[in-house]
Amino acid sequence: MILVSACLLGEKVRYDGGENRCAHPYLQQWVKEGRVVAVCPERLGGLPTPRPPAEITCGGSGAQVLEGKARVMDARGEEVSEAFVKGAHEVVALAKRHGARMAILKEGSPSCGSSRIYDGTFGGVKVAGEGVCASALRKAGIAVFSENQLEAAWAYLTPSKA
């Protein structure tokens, strides 16, 4: 089984009520095969849709949020770290329950970003880093890829017989 950000599957769970449907053939094949479990850590953490955008503050990382050393703040100035941590733990539990060994997550998200996240200033600037859920999954031994790395994800699932 493969965990996939629900927004990539066309579910309207983004902070703004939208989606980020990904039509890549590999993802579509996994869906057709019934191998996909849709997840939205922010919704699983109790946040509504729509909701104010949120970012990890002060150049922090998802791992630091999980450790209580950084915070996730929304654009209104309200801390939403607890919901992000709860959602990340819920996704890890789903991975274990379904035997998932890989996740395809939405790049840039403070939950799901696997290599790039916003810098915490709400200025639209992305920096190297990972979101709270991506960090929790990696810590649990789950391989994490973004929608931009589907070829690498395919290779991960179908190792060569060299």
Buried (B, 14 or more C-beta within 10 A) or exposed (E): BBBBBBBBBEBEBBBEEEBBEBEBEBBEEBBEEEBBBBBBBBBBBEBEBEBBBBBBBEBBBBBBBBEEEBBBBBEEEEEBBEBBBBBBBBBBEBBEEBEBBBBBBBBBBBBBBBBBBBBBEBEEEEBEBBBBBBBBBBEBEBBBBBBBBBEEBBEEEEEEEE
